Amino acid sequence: MFEFLKHITPRIKILSLSLILILLPGASISYLSLKSIQEKADNQRVKYHGTANLVRDKLESELYQIETNFRNTIIDSLLKLESVADHQLLLQRINMEYPSIKNLTLLGNKGELITGFASSGLNKPPGSKSNLSSEMSSIISRAEKEEFINKNYPGAIGIYRKALSVATSLQEKAILHARIGRSYFKLQSYDKGILEYGKILEYGEESLSIGNIPATVVALYQKAEGYKELNESQDRKKILMELYQRLLYHPWDLQGGEYLFYLNSTIGAIREIEPSSTISSSEMAQMEKLKNLDEKIVTQSELILFLEDRIIEEVISGLNHLASSEIKHRTFTEQLIPTIELGYFLLPTTTQQPLFRALVFQFDEGYLLTQLFPQVLSTVELGKDIVPGILNENDSLLYFHNNHQVSGYLVAENFSQYFSRWKVALFERSGKSIEQLTGRERHLYLGLFIGILAVMLLGIVILARVMIHESEVSRMKSEFVSNVTHELKTPLALIRMFGETLDSGIVTEEKKRKEFYSIIRKESERLTHLINNVLDFSKIDTGKKDYNFEEADLVSTIRQSLEAYRFHIRDSGFEFDYKMPEEPVMASIDKDAISQAFLNLLSNAVKYSEERKYIYVEVRKESQSVIVSVKDHGAGIAKEELKKIFDKFYRVPNPMKKQPRGSGLGLTLTKHIVEAHKGKIEVESEPGKGSRFTIRLPLL
């Protein structure tokens, strides 16, 4: 582990000792001075924390008083009410009396919800089907068969009119007029359909419904659709405004989603015609009034739906453990949904008020930050240089007293009873921190200490890097020379052996002599390849490597390279197979460089395979590129080593007993060659199972 220490020179040892003897005493003195100043800052911080707690308690006391009075007002008022409409009017009035509280929502015994402008589970219109006689239901079924199955709209209208002649109630007549109007619309007789829907409005009965929807809403909506098809914008605008007012002043239950569908559809239609129509000042004023009411209804409807979908079950569960006089506050936080803070309390169970179990509410954060908190904080004495503020959970400023603009607070304390996300913070009027208030000496000693520490760390880092670098350079030089020498000796030994054999005259058979000559030639080519690796690396390292690109057959180049390396592969005890296209695959390449890159992959496959000595070479053509891959069944490469294998001189630690020799340059050269050809090299490997190196080159 500490092998590099053997290579440390005496000069470095003396420098290290001097650094330690000089810097350590200085660092100790600076640290003790800094510690003394820190204690002074800590005492100041404790004082400011106490002040922040007092400010927070003052604000929370005011909030407690408001919600207590609010609760008493609600309970006293509810005892005098009976109808749902009365409850909604009460919520509207209470909301005006207590501007710091918003979204008042009554929770029914069965999970019903009601706000000042919306409800869910309480105000449902009666279903129309239950109001039909059996005879009428039978007639309507026959008409619907003609309308929906046979698409015989005139026939359906005839049956509906026959049923209309025997209808005995306004409810039945409203349903039949709606079906006749619908059939006329399908026949594109929009004017006749509009007349039918108009007859529903002439009845003037608010209790009539079609399905779960008030009949007047259906009639007005369909009339507006008919005028749209007839391109009568003024009539459509008039009907839409009437429908809009009907929806806003007579909302029904949110369950089922029909109310919000009609409201949103009507708003969209009005916005569609507004730019193209002239609006008078009186209409503009009326429209603004309706939009304000619309905003309240939509906001409270969204709240009800959110409560039903996300929160109400937890609230109901919490009610079971709530004391009769207790006001509970909960913060609900989910991913991708804004944090919501709710308060709720139980309502007394009486004969006058049997419908509702609890009331849910929220504090109006905007009102608190702009109206209530400034009023309360103006009565708190903090000294001329300290200013309070409110922060959110991200320490972003929500409120700053007297609109001062400073950055960086002295201390902050979380609210304990309300708004768990908020903090009361104290600021120094000029924007100074506690550290700045403790004086210049803190910065002086801190700078001195940090400077000494930085010099020490820098010296240690530099010394360590120098020592490791010296050791690494020495090791790499020694290993590189040793490995390259051994790599060169193997082909030289073979060339010498076969040369001496031929020179001795022992081999007289011409076929055998040619085989020996071929081996000598191939080994000399391999020797040239090894030397070229070293020379090319030197050129690449200095940026002087040039390539001789030409249009050539890549298959032929790979085949010739494989043939040149055949003896070495066989001599190393390997079997190999290959698969290549029969036809030429033309690419713009430097044949020598590509051959060199391919042989580097073959050489590695031989070096790093010990037990399963098998190599598979494949060349295949794709639509835009040609693939050259070399697969072995050797030791494989660990995942964490894959990013390093193309670094120069880097050699993967081999789990085999004997580490194969090599220069550590082969894959570096191969990657440079492939990228110079605008290609890519990829590797797939698994320890113990082998590796596949793939070169991907572009076609002409």
Backbone hydrogen bonds, N-H to C=O, Kabsch-Sander energy under -0.5 kcal/mol:
donor,donor_aa,acceptor,acceptor_aa,energy
5,L,2,F,-1.5
6,K,3,E,-1.6
7,H,4,F,-1.4
8,I,5,L,-1.3
13,K,9,T,-1.6
14,I,10,P,-2.3
15,L,11,R,-1.9
16,S,12,I,-2.2
17,L,13,K,-2.0
18,S,14,I,-2.2
19,L,15,L,-2.0
20,I,16,S,-1.9
21,L,17,L,-2.3
22,I,18,S,-1.8
23,L,19,L,-2.0
24,L,20,I,-1.8
26,G,22,I,-0.9
27,A,23,L,-2.4
28,S,24,L,-2.0
29,I,25,P,-2.1
30,S,26,G,-2.1
31,Y,27,A,-2.1
32,L,28,S,-2.0
33,S,29,I,-1.9
34,L,30,S,-2.3
35,K,31,Y,-2.2
36,S,32,L,-1.6
37,I,33,S,-1.8
38,Q,34,L,-2.1
39,E,35,K,-1.8
40,K,36,S,-1.3
41,A,37,I,-2.0
42,D,38,Q,-2.4
43,N,39,E,-1.9
44,Q,40,K,-1.7
45,R,41,A,-2.2
46,V,42,D,-2.2
47,K,43,N,-1.6
48,Y,44,Q,-2.0
49,H,45,R,-2.4
50,G,46,V,-1.8
51,T,47,K,-1.7
52,A,48,Y,-2.6
53,N,49,H,-2.1
54,L,50,G,-1.6
55,V,51,T,-2.0
56,R,52,A,-2.5
57,D,53,N,-2.5
58,K,54,L,-1.9
59,L,55,V,-2.0
60,E,56,R,-2.8
61,S,57,D,-2.1
62,E,58,K,-1.6
63,L,59,L,-2.1
64,Y,60,E,-2.5
65,Q,61,S,-2.1
66,I,62,E,-2.1
67,E,63,L,-2.5
68,T,64,Y,-2.0
69,N,65,Q,-2.2
70,F,66,I,-2.5
71,R,67,E,-2.4
72,N,68,T,-2.3
73,T,69,N,-2.3
74,I,70,F,-2.3
75,I,71,R,-2.5
76,D,72,N,-2.4
77,S,73,T,-2.1
78,L,74,I,-2.5
79,L,75,I,-1.2
80,K,77,S,-1.5
81,L,78,L,-1.7
87,H,83,S,-1.6
88,Q,84,V,-2.1
89,L,85,A,-2.2
90,L,86,D,-2.1
91,L,87,H,-2.3
92,Q,88,Q,-2.1
93,R,89,L,-2.2
94,I,90,L,-3.1
95,N,91,L,-2.0
96,M,92,Q,-1.2
97,E,93,R,-1.8
98,Y,94,I,-2.2
101,I,98,Y,-2.0
102,K,362,Q,-3.3
105,T,360,V,-3.0
106,L,114,I,-3.0
107,L,358,A,-3.2
108,G,106,L,-0.6
108,G,112,E,-3.6
109,N,355,L,-1.8
111,G,108,G,-1.5
113,L,120,S,-2.4
114,I,106,L,-1.7
115,T,118,A,-3.5
120,S,113,L,-3.1
124,K,122,L,-0.6
128,S,211,G,-1.0
131,N,128,S,-1.2
132,L,129,K,-1.5
137,S,133,S,-2.5
138,S,134,S,-1.9
139,I,135,E,-2.0
140,I,136,M,-2.6
141,S,137,S,-2.0
142,R,138,S,-1.7
143,A,139,I,-2.1
144,E,140,I,-2.7
145,K,141,S,-1.7
146,E,142,R,-1.7
147,E,143,A,-2.3
148,F,144,E,-3.3
149,I,144,E,-0.6
149,I,145,K,-1.6
150,N,145,K,-2.2
152,N,146,E,-2.8
153,Y,151,K,-1.3
156,A,152,N,-2.3
157,I,153,Y,-2.6
158,G,154,P,-2.2
159,I,155,G,-1.9
160,Y,156,A,-2.7
161,R,157,I,-2.6
162,K,158,G,-2.0
163,A,159,I,-2.4
164,L,160,Y,-2.1
165,S,161,R,-1.7
166,V,162,K,-0.7
166,V,163,A,-0.8
167,A,163,A,-0.6
167,A,164,L,-0.6
173,K,169,S,-2.0
174,A,170,L,-2.6
175,I,171,Q,-2.0
176,L,172,E,-2.3
177,H,173,K,-2.7
178,A,174,A,-2.0
179,R,175,I,-1.8
180,I,176,L,-2.5
181,G,177,H,-2.7
182,R,178,A,-2.2
183,S,179,R,-2.2
184,Y,180,I,-2.3
185,F,181,G,-2.1
186,K,182,R,-1.8
187,L,183,S,-1.4
188,Q,185,F,-1.4
189,S,184,Y,-2.8
190,Y,188,Q,-1.2
193,G,189,S,-2.1
194,I,190,Y,-2.6
195,L,191,D,-1.6
196,E,192,K,-1.8
197,Y,193,G,-2.2
198,G,194,I,-2.1
199,K,195,L,-1.4
200,I,196,E,-0.9
201,L,197,Y,-1.2
202,E,198,G,-1.6
203,Y,199,K,-0.8
203,Y,200,I,-0.8
204,G,200,I,-0.6
204,G,201,L,-0.8
206,E,204,G,-0.6
208,L,205,E,-0.8
210,I,213,I,-3.3
211,G,209,S,-0.5
213,I,210,I,-1.4
215,A,208,L,-2.3
217,V,214,P,-0.5
218,V,214,P,-1.8
219,A,215,A,-2.5
220,L,216,T,-2.5
221,Y,217,V,-2.5
222,Q,218,V,-2.4
223,K,219,A,-2.3
224,A,220,L,-2.2
225,E,221,Y,-1.9
226,G,222,Q,-2.4
227,Y,223,K,-2.6
228,K,224,A,-1.7
229,E,225,E,-1.9
230,L,226,G,-1.8
231,N,228,K,-0.9
232,E,227,Y,-2.6
233,S,231,N,-0.9
236,R,232,E,-2.1
237,K,233,S,-2.8
238,K,234,Q,-2.3
239,I,235,D,-2.3
240,L,236,R,-2.7
241,M,237,K,-2.3
242,E,238,K,-1.9
243,L,239,I,-2.7
244,Y,240,L,-3.0
245,Q,241,M,-2.3
246,R,242,E,-2.2
247,L,243,L,-2.6
248,L,244,Y,-2.1
249,Y,245,Q,-2.8
250,H,246,R,-1.5
253,D,123,N,-1.9
254,L,119,S,-2.3
257,G,254,L,-2.1
261,F,257,G,-1.8
262,Y,258,E,-2.5
263,L,259,Y,-2.5
264,N,260,L,-2.8
265,S,261,F,-2.6
266,T,262,Y,-2.3
267,I,263,L,-2.4
268,G,264,N,-2.4
269,A,265,S,-2.1
270,I,266,T,-2.5
271,R,267,I,-2.5
272,E,268,G,-1.5
273,I,269,A,-1.4
274,E,270,I,-1.9
277,S,274,E,-1.4
284,M,280,S,-2.5
285,A,281,S,-2.4
286,Q,282,S,-2.4
287,M,283,E,-2.6
288,E,284,M,-2.3
289,K,285,A,-2.0
290,L,286,Q,-2.3
291,K,287,M,-2.6
292,N,288,E,-2.1
293,L,289,K,-1.9
294,D,290,L,-3.0
295,E,291,K,-2.7
296,K,292,N,-1.8
297,I,293,L,-2.4
298,V,294,D,-2.9
299,T,295,E,-2.5
300,Q,296,K,-2.5
301,S,297,I,-2.6
302,E,298,V,-2.7
303,L,299,T,-1.9
304,I,300,Q,-2.4
305,L,301,S,-2.6
306,F,302,E,-2.4
307,L,303,L,-2.9
308,E,304,I,-2.7
309,D,305,L,-2.2
310,R,306,F,-2.7
311,I,306,F,-0.8
311,I,307,L,-1.1
312,I,307,L,-3.7
314,E,311,I,-0.9
315,V,311,I,-1.9
316,I,312,I,-2.9
317,S,313,E,-2.3
318,G,314,E,-2.2
319,L,315,V,-1.6
320,N,316,I,-0.8
320,N,317,S,-0.7
321,H,318,G,-1.3
322,L,319,L,-1.6
326,E,323,A,-1.3
328,K,326,E,-0.6
328,K,344,Y,-2.7
330,R,342,L,-2.7
332,F,330,R,-0.5
332,F,340,I,-3.2
333,T,331,T,-0.6
334,E,337,I,-0.7
337,I,334,E,-1.4
340,I,332,F,-2.2
342,L,330,R,-2.6
343,G,361,F,-2.9
344,Y,328,K,-2.2
345,F,359,L,-1.6
346,L,326,E,-0.5
347,L,357,R,-2.9
350,T,348,P,-0.7
350,T,353,Q,-0.8
357,R,107,L,-3.1
358,A,107,L,-1.6
359,L,345,F,-2.2
360,V,105,T,-3.4
361,F,343,G,-3.0
362,Q,102,K,-2.2
364,D,100,S,-2.8
365,E,363,F,-1.2
368,L,364,D,-2.4
369,L,365,E,-2.4
370,T,366,G,-1.7
371,Q,367,Y,-2.7
372,L,367,Y,-1.5
373,F,368,L,-3.0
375,Q,371,Q,-1.4
376,V,372,L,-2.4
377,L,373,F,-3.1
378,S,374,P,-1.3
379,T,376,V,-1.5
380,V,377,L,-1.4
382,L,380,V,-0.7
386,I,383,G,-0.8
387,V,427,F,-2.9
389,G,425,A,-2.2
390,I,399,Y,-2.5
391,L,423,K,-2.3
392,N,396,S,-1.9
395,D,392,N,-2.1
398,L,390,I,-3.1
399,Y,390,I,-1.6
401,H,388,P,-2.1
403,N,400,F,-2.0
404,H,401,H,-1.3
406,V,404,H,-0.6
410,L,426,L,-3.6
411,V,426,L,-0.8
413,E,424,V,-2.6
415,F,422,W,-1.9
422,W,419,F,-2.1
423,K,391,L,-2.1
424,V,413,E,-3.2
425,A,389,G,-2.7
425,A,423,K,-0.6
426,L,411,V,-2.2
427,F,387,V,-3.0
428,E,432,K,-0.6
429,R,385,D,-3.2
431,G,428,E,-2.6
437,L,433,S,-2.1
438,T,434,I,-1.4
439,G,436,Q,-1.1
442,R,439,G,-0.8
443,H,439,G,-0.7
444,L,440,R,-2.1
445,Y,441,E,-2.7
446,L,442,R,-2.7
447,G,443,H,-2.7
448,L,444,L,-2.3
449,F,445,Y,-3.1
450,I,446,L,-2.9
451,G,447,G,-2.6
452,I,448,L,-2.6
453,L,449,F,-2.8
454,A,450,I,-3.1
455,V,451,G,-2.6
456,M,452,I,-2.6
457,L,453,L,-3.0
458,L,454,A,-3.1
459,G,455,V,-2.9
460,I,456,M,-2.9
461,V,457,L,-3.1
462,I,458,L,-2.9
463,L,459,G,-2.8
464,A,460,I,-2.9
465,R,461,V,-2.8
466,V,462,I,-2.8
467,M,463,L,-2.9
468,I,464,A,-2.9
469,H,465,R,-2.7
470,E,466,V,-2.8
471,S,467,M,-2.4
472,E,468,I,-3.0
473,V,469,H,-3.2
474,S,470,E,-2.2
475,R,471,S,-2.6
476,M,472,E,-3.1
477,K,473,V,-2.4
478,S,474,S,-2.1
479,E,475,R,-2.9
480,F,476,M,-2.9
481,V,477,K,-2.4
482,S,478,S,-2.2
483,N,479,E,-2.9
484,V,480,F,-2.8
485,T,481,V,-2.3
486,H,482,S,-2.2
487,E,483,N,-2.5
488,L,484,V,-2.2
489,K,485,T,-1.9
490,T,486,H,-1.4
492,L,488,L,-1.6
493,A,489,K,-2.9
494,L,490,T,-1.8
495,I,491,P,-2.6
496,R,492,L,-2.7
497,M,493,A,-2.6
498,F,494,L,-2.7
499,G,495,I,-2.2
500,E,496,R,-2.8
501,T,497,M,-2.0
502,L,498,F,-2.0
503,D,499,G,-2.5
504,S,500,E,-2.0
505,G,501,T,-0.5
505,G,502,L,-0.9
506,I,501,T,-0.8
507,V,501,T,-0.7
508,T,506,I,-0.8
513,R,509,E,-2.3
514,K,510,E,-2.5
515,E,511,K,-1.7
516,F,512,K,-2.2
517,Y,513,R,-2.8
518,S,514,K,-2.4
519,I,515,E,-2.2
520,I,516,F,-2.7
521,R,517,Y,-2.5
522,K,518,S,-2.8
523,E,519,I,-2.8
524,S,520,I,-2.1
525,E,521,R,-2.1
526,R,522,K,-2.3
527,L,523,E,-2.6
528,T,524,S,-2.6
529,H,525,E,-2.4
530,L,526,R,-2.2
531,I,527,L,-2.5
532,N,528,T,-3.1
533,N,529,H,-1.9
534,V,530,L,-1.4
535,L,531,I,-2.6
536,D,532,N,-3.6
537,F,533,N,-2.0
538,S,534,V,-1.9
539,K,535,L,-2.0
540,I,536,D,-3.0
541,D,537,F,-2.8
542,T,538,S,-1.3
543,G,539,K,-0.6
543,G,540,I,-0.9
544,K,539,K,-3.0
545,K,539,K,-0.7
549,F,547,Y,-0.9
550,E,589,I,-2.0
552,A,550,E,-0.7
552,A,587,A,-2.6
554,L,552,A,-0.7
554,L,585,V,-2.8
557,T,553,D,-1.7
558,I,554,L,-2.5
559,R,555,V,-2.6
560,Q,556,S,-2.4
561,S,557,T,-2.0
562,L,558,I,-2.5
563,E,559,R,-2.1
564,A,560,Q,-2.1
565,Y,561,S,-1.3
566,R,562,L,-0.5
566,R,563,E,-0.8
569,I,565,Y,-2.1
570,R,566,R,-2.8
571,D,567,F,-3.4
572,S,568,H,-1.3
573,G,570,R,-2.0
574,F,569,I,-2.1
575,E,613,K,-1.9
577,D,615,I,-2.0
579,K,617,V,-2.0
586,M,584,P,-0.5
587,A,552,A,-2.3
589,I,550,E,-2.6
589,I,587,A,-0.9
591,K,589,I,-0.8
594,I,590,D,-2.8
595,S,591,K,-2.5
596,Q,592,D,-2.4
597,A,593,A,-2.5
598,F,594,I,-2.5
599,L,595,S,-2.7
600,N,596,Q,-1.9
601,L,597,A,-1.5
602,L,598,F,-2.1
603,S,599,L,-2.9
604,N,600,N,-2.1
605,A,601,L,-2.0
606,V,602,L,-2.0
607,K,603,S,-2.4
608,Y,604,N,-2.4
609,S,606,V,-1.0
613,K,611,E,-1.1
614,Y,612,R,-1.6
615,I,575,E,-2.2
616,Y,631,K,-2.7
617,V,577,D,-2.7
618,E,629,S,-2.3
619,V,579,K,-3.1
620,R,627,I,-2.2
622,E,625,S,-3.3
626,V,697,L,-2.7
627,I,620,R,-3.3
628,V,695,I,-2.6
629,S,618,E,-2.7
630,V,693,F,-2.4
631,K,616,Y,-2.8
632,D,691,S,-2.5
633,H,612,R,-0.5
633,H,614,Y,-0.7
635,A,608,Y,-2.6
641,E,638,A,-1.4
642,L,638,A,-0.8
642,L,639,K,-0.9
644,K,641,E,-1.6
645,I,641,E,-1.0
647,D,644,K,-2.3
649,F,664,G,-1.9
650,Y,647,D,-1.4
659,Q,657,K,-0.6
669,L,665,L,-2.7
670,T,666,G,-2.5
671,K,667,L,-2.5
672,H,668,T,-1.9
673,I,669,L,-2.7
674,V,670,T,-2.6
675,E,671,K,-2.5
676,A,672,H,-1.9
677,H,673,I,-1.1
677,H,674,V,-0.6
678,K,675,E,-1.7
679,G,674,V,-2.4
680,K,696,R,-2.0
682,E,694,T,-2.8
684,E,692,R,-2.3
686,E,690,G,-2.0
688,G,635,A,-3.4
689,K,686,E,-2.5
690,G,686,E,-1.2
692,R,684,E,-2.8
693,F,630,V,-2.4
694,T,682,E,-2.9
695,I,628,V,-3.6
696,R,680,K,-3.0
697,L,626,V,-2.4
697,L,695,I,-0.5
699,L,624,Q,-1.7
700,L,586,M,-1.2
